[in-house]
Each structure stands twice: as C-alpha cells, then as structure tokens.
Amino acid sequence: MISQQTLSTILYLLFNLLSCKEQDDKIYEIPFSIEKKLLVFKGKLNGVDTDFAFDTGAAEGIATTKNEVNQGIERKKSTQKISDANGKISSLQSVITKQLSIGGFTFNNVKATITSMQYLYCMDLYLLGADVIRKLNWEIDFKKMVLKVSENGFPINENMMAIPVNYEYNTPRIKLKIDGNTYENVLIDFGYTGSMTLPTTDKKIKNLLDIKEQKHLLTSKMSANFAALGMSKPSLTKTAVIDSLSINGECYRQIPADFLSNTGFKLGLNFFSSISDKVIINNNENKYYLLLKTKADFKKSFPVSVLLKEGKLKISSITIFENPSENVFKIDEEIKSINGKTAFEFKSECEFLIWYYTTKWDTLTIEKINGQKIEVKRSPSLGVVCS
C-alpha cells in the first residue's frame, strides 16, 4: 500500500514534470518589422522594453551607449575582438546584461560588446547575437510579419526546403553551388541587409566576375556602409546577377550578388525575405526550412544614397554608369535637398537617418546646389526559382 507521504511526493513530481513539459511546448508570437532594414522585434533587457535586431551573423550581441543608459547594461574590464561587415577588426569593450527576455524565455548574464555604431544608436536597437538565437527555435513568417519562438522545434511540411547547417562560433554555415561550383562555409547572416556577398579573393569567383565584366553585365557602385565599427570609407562594390544558385538541390536564377575583396561568402536578410514566405530555424536539429514564394521578389536599392554629415546633405553612394553623361553625382557631393527636405529641417543626424531609412520611397527627387532637380527611381525586381 502506498503511504500518503509517498503519494504526495509522486503527485508533486508529476506536477513538476507536466509543468516543465508545458513550458517546453510554449510558443510565443511576436510581431516584427523590417522597415529599419533589419529584422526588428520587441524583447526586454533587464525588464525594459527593447527593440532587438535579429543577427545570426554576429557571434554575440552588440549594444550601444543608449542601451547602457536606458537598459542598465554593465560594462566589464575585458574586451572582445570582432570583425565587422566592412572587414574592420578591432577590440570592443565587453558588457553584461543581467536579464535578457524574448517572449517568456529569460537568459541571465548575457555577454555582449558595446559600440558607438551610428545606425544602431539612432534606431535605438540592440543587436541580438547568434549565442542567444541558437538557444531557441524560430519561425519567421514574412507574409504575416510574425515571429514565433519556442524551445521545441517547429513542425514542417513536405513543401518546405530543408537546409542542413553547421555552426562556427554559434553562427550558421551552409554549402551551396554557384554555376556548378561548390562553396563550403557560407554564412547565413540575417544582420546583413543585402542578398549575397561573394569574395573576389576566391579564384573561381574572380573568374566569374571577369566573365561578367567582359560581357558588360556588371554594375559598379561607390559607397560607404554602416557596420559595427563605424562607417566605412567609400569603396567600390561590383554587383552582378548570378545565373544559377543551388542550395541542397533547390535551384534559383537571377540572384543579385555583391562582389567585394573584404568580405566572405554570405546570404543576407534580403535573400531569405525575397525568396521565402516563411523561414523555420530549428536549431535543435541543425536545420533551416524555407517555404518558398511562388515568385522571388528581389528589390534593388536606389542608384544613389544620401546622408546628413556635419550639417550638410551629402551623396554617400553612387552607381557608376559606363556612359559618363549618366554619372550626374559624385561621392561626398553636397546637395541642396532630397524630396523637398533641406539639411536645416533636421535637428540631428539621427533624425535624418530615421526619416530617410524608415520612409518607403518609390522615387527620390534630389536638388543639386545649382538648383537642378534630378528624379531617381528604383531598379526592377529580379530573381526566380529554377524550373
């Protein structure tokens, strides 16, 4: 006969087991946005609501001095060496967040680094790194703009494409083929806003670039870019359309890629949001799953970009055309206005960045210092799944 004390113990253990199982099965839904060019959703740092930018390409989180003041992040004496998207390498001071929360999941004493990166500071973002991302499983629904997070893997169906991944410093790496050539260790980087980068230091990629150039199938762009260690100096990026890209047997055509010397192989946020209605990241089984769109939708950026620097509106990037008469702007050229706004109408560089990057533009009207107004439109969409 079971004693009352033994029965009570069994019931207590059973209750706790069921409670733990219920917690494991819990799925939290969180709206997200990509209007700030990154995948942004709400979480908490030390109990304070915080906008997280989802970055699988960063081994650890990155905070700003604004997070330090508003969310109570603590600096440590140690430093961490990092390499940013522009290829810069430097040591940043380490910080600790006592509690980081996503939905109902809380992590204690989360390590990160702190930077003065202008874009993160102005947009008031905390970069959520792969160390935390890998502890959970994720479903990213680009149609509903809803993020689901769970400790258990998400169910998949036969229509989803599976991508096996390996991890290096918690960051996901895959294998793919470009025009029949296999490349290992390709980074899945949701913190990179573009589609794909290819290093010209690789001989096969350099050969592919040369062929594109001989056929006049390249677009050249001079631009300065935001990264963790600050804005880069203007440098030349060459862009071309990849004829054939294959991932785990699934084929795509007309994929835009940026060719650079100071980069690695990586696929960015725009790649996944353009080809997929939904991405499932089941870290517990080391796989990504894609529910593909009927038609891919790659959107190119404007052929010219503008920043507010030192109280002046200046050209920060330009597309270089083969016909000299089409090159109407120069890097660092001061302009009078953009879409009717002058430099004097913005209280700070942050106010300009928020206005410029979060407004959905179809057309830019740029007024030069001499009064000439030039209308700039977006390029057409690219990208299809192979038949």
C-alpha positions as CSV (number, residue, x, y, z in Angstrom):
1,M,0.0,0.0,0.0
2,I,1.4,3.5,-0.9
3,S,1.7,5.8,2.0
4,Q,0.1,9.3,1.9
5,Q,3.6,10.9,2.0
6,T,4.8,8.7,-1.0
7,L,1.7,9.6,-2.9
8,S,2.1,13.3,-2.3
9,T,5.8,13.0,-3.5
10,I,4.7,11.2,-6.7
11,L,2.0,13.8,-7.4
12,Y,4.4,16.7,-6.7
13,L,7.0,15.2,-9.2
14,L,4.3,14.5,-11.8
15,F,3.0,18.1,-11.5
16,N,6.5,19.5,-12.0
17,L,7.2,17.2,-14.9
18,L,4.0,18.3,-16.6
19,S,4.7,21.9,-15.8
20,C,8.2,21.7,-17.4
21,K,6.7,19.9,-20.4
22,E,4.1,22.7,-20.8
23,Q,6.8,25.3,-20.6
24,D,8.9,23.5,-23.2
25,D,5.9,23.3,-25.5
26,K,5.1,27.0,-25.1
27,I,5.2,29.1,-28.3
28,Y,5.4,32.9,-28.1
29,E,4.3,35.1,-31.1
30,I,5.9,38.5,-31.6
31,P,5.2,40.9,-34.4
32,F,8.3,42.1,-36.3
33,S,9.2,44.7,-38.8
34,I,11.9,45.2,-41.5
35,E,11.3,48.9,-42.0
36,K,14.6,49.7,-40.3
37,K,16.3,47.4,-42.9
38,L,16.9,44.7,-40.2
39,L,14.5,42.2,-38.7
40,V,13.4,44.0,-35.6
41,F,11.1,42.8,-32.8
42,K,10.4,43.6,-29.1
43,G,12.2,42.0,-26.2
44,K,13.5,43.1,-22.8
45,L,16.8,44.0,-21.4
46,N,16.8,44.0,-17.6
47,G,13.0,44.3,-17.7
48,V,13.0,47.3,-20.0
49,D,11.3,47.0,-23.5
50,T,13.9,46.9,-26.2
51,D,14.0,46.7,-30.0
52,F,16.1,43.7,-30.9
53,A,17.7,43.3,-34.3
54,F,17.9,39.6,-35.2
55,D,21.5,38.9,-36.3
56,T,22.6,35.3,-37.0
57,G,25.9,36.6,-38.3
58,A,27.1,38.1,-35.0
59,A,28.6,35.6,-32.6
60,E,27.5,37.7,-29.6
61,G,25.1,40.6,-29.1
62,I,26.1,44.3,-29.7
63,A,24.8,47.1,-27.5
64,T,25.1,50.9,-27.8
65,T,25.7,53.6,-25.2
66,K,21.9,54.2,-25.4
67,N,21.3,50.7,-24.2
68,E,23.8,51.3,-21.5
69,V,21.9,54.3,-20.1
70,N,18.3,53.1,-20.7
71,Q,18.5,49.4,-20.2
72,G,21.2,49.2,-17.4
73,I,23.8,47.2,-19.3
74,E,27.0,46.9,-17.3
75,R,30.5,47.4,-18.7
76,K,33.3,45.0,-17.9
77,K,37.1,45.4,-17.9
78,S,37.5,42.8,-20.6
79,T,37.4,43.3,-24.4
80,Q,36.3,41.2,-27.3
81,K,38.0,41.3,-30.8
82,I,35.4,41.5,-33.6
83,S,35.4,41.7,-37.3
84,D,32.6,43.8,-38.8
85,A,30.8,43.7,-42.2
86,N,33.3,46.1,-43.6
87,G,36.2,43.9,-42.8
88,K,37.5,46.1,-40.0
89,I,39.0,44.3,-36.9
90,S,39.1,45.9,-33.5
91,S,38.6,45.2,-29.8
92,L,35.3,46.4,-28.2
93,Q,34.6,46.6,-24.5
94,S,32.6,43.7,-23.1
95,V,29.2,44.2,-21.3
96,I,26.8,42.1,-19.4
97,T,23.0,42.1,-19.4
98,K,21.7,40.5,-16.2
99,Q,18.4,39.5,-17.8
100,L,17.5,39.3,-21.5
101,S,14.0,38.2,-22.3
102,I,12.3,37.1,-25.5
103,G,8.6,36.2,-25.1
104,G,8.5,34.1,-22.0
105,F,12.1,33.0,-22.2
106,T,14.7,34.7,-20.0
107,F,18.5,34.4,-20.1
108,N,20.8,35.5,-17.3
109,N,24.2,37.3,-17.5
110,V,24.3,37.5,-21.3
111,K,27.6,38.7,-22.7
112,A,27.8,41.3,-25.5
113,T,30.1,44.1,-26.7
114,I,29.4,47.9,-26.8
115,T,29.9,50.1,-29.8
116,S,29.1,53.7,-30.9
117,M,27.8,52.5,-34.3
118,Q,25.6,55.4,-35.5
119,Y,22.9,53.3,-37.2
120,L,22.2,51.1,-34.2
121,Y,22.3,54.1,-31.9
122,C,20.0,56.3,-34.0
123,M,17.5,53.4,-34.5
124,D,17.7,52.5,-30.8
125,L,18.5,48.9,-31.5
126,Y,20.2,46.1,-29.5
127,L,21.8,43.5,-31.9
128,L,20.7,40.1,-30.7
129,G,23.6,37.7,-31.5
130,A,23.8,34.1,-32.5
131,D,24.7,32.9,-29.0
132,V,21.2,33.6,-27.8
133,I,19.5,32.9,-31.1
134,R,20.9,29.4,-31.2
135,K,19.4,28.6,-27.7
136,L,15.8,28.8,-29.2
137,N,13.9,27.7,-32.3
138,W,12.3,30.3,-34.6
139,E,9.6,30.6,-37.2
140,I,9.8,33.8,-39.3
141,D,6.6,34.5,-41.3
142,F,7.3,37.2,-43.9
143,K,3.6,37.3,-45.1
144,K,2.1,37.9,-41.6
145,M,5.2,39.7,-40.3
146,V,5.1,37.5,-37.1
147,L,7.9,35.8,-35.3
148,K,7.3,32.6,-33.3
149,V,9.8,31.4,-30.7
150,S,10.0,28.1,-28.8
151,E,12.3,25.7,-27.0
152,N,11.0,22.9,-29.2
153,G,11.4,22.6,-33.0
154,F,8.6,23.9,-35.2
155,P,6.7,21.4,-37.4
156,I,7.5,21.4,-41.2
157,N,5.7,20.1,-44.2
158,E,6.7,18.5,-47.5
159,N,6.6,21.8,-49.4
160,M,9.4,23.2,-47.3
161,M,13.0,23.2,-48.5
162,A,15.5,21.8,-45.9
163,I,18.9,23.4,-45.5
164,P,21.4,21.5,-43.2
165,V,23.7,23.9,-41.2
166,N,26.9,23.7,-39.3
167,Y,27.9,26.2,-36.7
168,E,31.0,28.2,-36.2
169,Y,31.1,30.4,-33.1
170,N,27.3,29.8,-33.0
171,T,26.9,31.3,-36.5
172,P,25.1,29.1,-39.1
173,R,27.1,27.9,-42.1
174,I,25.8,26.1,-45.2
175,K,27.0,24.7,-48.5
176,L,25.8,26.0,-51.9
177,K,26.7,25.8,-55.6
178,I,27.2,28.8,-57.9
179,D,27.2,28.0,-61.6
180,G,28.1,24.4,-60.7
181,N,31.0,25.2,-58.3
182,T,30.6,24.1,-54.7
183,Y,31.4,26.5,-51.8
184,E,31.5,25.5,-48.2
185,N,31.1,27.5,-45.0
186,V,28.7,30.1,-46.4
187,L,27.4,32.3,-43.6
188,I,23.6,32.8,-43.1
189,D,23.7,36.4,-41.9
190,F,20.3,38.0,-41.1
191,G,22.2,41.1,-39.9
192,Y,23.3,41.7,-43.5
193,T,20.6,43.7,-45.2
194,G,21.5,42.7,-48.7
195,S,21.1,39.4,-50.6
196,M,24.5,37.9,-51.1
197,T,28.2,38.8,-50.9
198,L,31.0,37.0,-52.8
199,P,34.7,37.5,-52.2
200,T,36.9,38.4,-55.2
201,T,39.8,36.8,-53.4
202,D,38.4,33.4,-54.4
203,K,39.8,32.4,-57.8
204,K,36.6,30.9,-59.1
205,I,34.6,33.9,-58.0
206,K,37.2,36.3,-59.6
207,N,36.9,34.3,-62.8
208,L,33.1,34.6,-62.7
209,L,33.5,38.4,-62.1
210,D,35.8,38.7,-65.1
211,I,33.4,36.9,-67.4
212,K,30.5,39.2,-66.2
213,E,32.8,42.2,-66.8
214,Q,33.7,41.1,-70.3
215,K,30.0,40.8,-71.2
216,H,29.2,44.2,-69.7
217,L,26.9,42.5,-67.1
218,L,28.4,44.3,-64.1
219,T,27.1,47.3,-62.1
220,S,29.7,49.3,-60.2
221,K,28.9,51.3,-57.1
222,M,31.0,53.5,-54.9
223,S,29.5,53.6,-51.4
224,A,30.2,54.0,-47.7
225,N,28.4,51.4,-45.4
226,F,27.4,51.2,-41.8
227,A,28.9,48.5,-39.7
228,A,29.7,47.6,-36.0
229,L,33.0,49.5,-36.0
230,G,31.6,52.6,-37.7
231,M,31.0,53.8,-41.3
232,S,33.5,52.6,-43.9
233,K,35.4,54.9,-46.3
234,P,33.7,54.9,-49.8
235,S,34.8,51.8,-51.7
236,L,34.0,50.1,-55.0
237,T,31.4,47.3,-55.0
238,K,30.6,45.4,-58.1
239,T,27.1,43.9,-58.5
240,A,26.0,41.2,-60.9
241,V,23.2,38.7,-61.3
242,I,24.1,35.1,-60.5
243,D,22.7,32.8,-63.3
244,S,22.4,29.7,-61.2
245,L,22.5,29.2,-57.4
246,S,21.7,25.8,-55.8
247,I,21.2,25.1,-52.1
248,N,20.6,21.4,-51.1
249,G,19.3,20.6,-54.6
250,E,16.9,23.6,-54.9
251,C,17.9,25.9,-57.7
252,Y,17.4,29.7,-58.2
253,R,18.2,32.0,-61.1
254,Q,18.8,35.8,-61.4
255,I,20.1,36.3,-57.8
256,P,21.8,39.7,-57.2
257,A,25.2,39.4,-55.6
258,D,27.8,42.0,-54.4
259,F,31.5,41.2,-55.3
260,L,34.0,42.6,-52.7
261,S,37.6,41.9,-51.7
262,N,37.0,42.4,-48.0
263,T,34.1,40.0,-47.5
264,G,33.3,36.3,-47.1
265,F,30.6,34.2,-48.7
266,K,27.2,35.1,-47.1
267,L,23.5,35.2,-47.6
268,G,21.6,38.1,-46.1
269,L,18.1,39.1,-44.9
270,N,17.1,40.3,-48.4
271,F,17.8,36.8,-49.9
272,F,15.5,35.0,-47.4
273,S,12.7,37.6,-47.4
274,S,12.7,37.7,-51.2
275,I,12.5,34.0,-51.9
276,S,10.6,32.8,-48.9
277,D,7.1,33.3,-47.4
278,K,8.4,31.6,-44.2
279,V,11.7,30.6,-42.7
280,I,11.9,28.0,-39.9
281,I,15.1,27.8,-37.9
282,N,15.1,24.6,-35.9
283,N,18.4,25.0,-34.1
284,N,17.7,21.8,-32.1
285,E,18.2,19.7,-35.3
286,N,20.7,22.0,-37.1
287,K,18.4,22.8,-40.0
288,Y,16.7,25.7,-41.6
289,Y,13.5,25.2,-43.6
290,L,12.2,27.6,-46.3
291,L,8.6,27.8,-47.6
292,L,9.3,29.3,-51.0
293,K,7.4,32.1,-52.7
294,T,5.7,31.4,-56.0
295,K,7.9,34.0,-57.5
296,A,11.0,35.5,-55.9
297,D,11.0,39.3,-55.4
298,F,14.4,40.8,-55.2
299,K,14.3,44.6,-55.0
300,K,17.4,46.7,-55.7
301,S,18.2,49.8,-53.9
302,F,18.3,53.3,-55.4
303,P,21.4,54.0,-57.6
304,V,22.2,56.9,-55.2
305,S,22.1,57.4,-51.4
306,V,22.3,60.5,-49.2
307,L,23.4,61.1,-45.6
308,L,23.4,64.1,-43.3
309,K,27.0,64.8,-42.3
310,E,28.3,67.8,-40.4
311,G,25.1,69.7,-41.0
312,K,25.1,69.1,-44.8
313,L,23.3,66.7,-47.1
314,K,25.9,64.7,-49.0
315,I,25.9,61.9,-51.5
316,S,27.1,58.7,-49.8
317,S,26.8,56.2,-52.6
318,I,26.5,56.3,-56.4
319,T,26.1,53.8,-59.2
320,I,28.8,54.2,-61.8
321,F,27.5,54.1,-65.3
322,E,29.5,53.2,-68.4
323,N,28.2,56.3,-70.2
324,P,29.9,59.3,-68.5
325,S,26.9,61.6,-69.1
326,E,24.8,59.4,-66.8
327,N,27.1,59.9,-63.8
328,V,25.4,63.1,-62.5
329,F,26.5,62.7,-58.9
330,K,29.9,62.5,-57.1
331,I,30.7,60.9,-53.7
332,D,30.6,63.4,-50.9
333,E,29.0,66.0,-53.2
334,E,26.8,68.4,-51.2
335,I,23.2,68.7,-52.3
336,K,20.5,71.3,-51.6
337,S,17.6,69.0,-50.8
338,I,16.1,65.5,-51.0
339,N,12.4,65.0,-51.6
340,G,11.9,68.6,-50.6
341,K,13.8,68.5,-47.3
342,T,16.9,70.5,-46.7
343,A,19.6,69.9,-44.1
344,F,18.3,72.7,-41.8
345,E,15.0,70.9,-41.4
346,F,16.6,68.1,-39.3
347,K,17.6,68.6,-35.7
348,S,20.3,65.8,-35.8
349,E,21.9,63.2,-38.0
350,C,19.8,60.6,-36.2
351,E,16.5,62.4,-37.1
352,F,17.6,62.3,-40.7
353,L,18.6,58.6,-40.6
354,I,15.2,57.7,-39.1
355,W,13.3,59.7,-41.7
356,Y,15.4,58.6,-44.7
357,Y,15.6,54.8,-43.9
358,T,12.1,54.2,-42.5
359,T,10.1,56.0,-45.2
360,K,9.1,53.9,-48.1
361,W,10.3,55.8,-51.2
362,D,9.4,54.9,-54.7
363,T,11.2,57.9,-56.1
364,L,13.9,60.3,-54.9
365,T,14.0,63.9,-56.0
366,I,17.4,65.3,-55.4
367,E,18.1,69.0,-55.8
368,K,21.7,69.9,-56.5
369,I,23.3,73.1,-55.2
370,N,22.9,74.8,-58.6
371,G,19.1,74.2,-58.4
372,Q,19.0,71.3,-60.9
373,K,16.4,68.7,-59.8
374,I,17.0,65.0,-60.6
375,E,14.4,62.3,-60.2
376,V,15.8,58.8,-59.3
377,K,13.8,55.6,-59.4
378,R,14.3,52.1,-58.1
379,S,15.6,49.3,-60.4
380,P,13.2,46.5,-61.3
381,S,12.8,43.3,-59.3
382,L,15.0,40.2,-60.0
383,G,15.1,36.5,-59.1
384,V,13.3,33.3,-60.0
385,V,13.2,29.7,-58.8
386,C,14.6,27.3,-61.4
387,S,12.1,25.4,-63.4
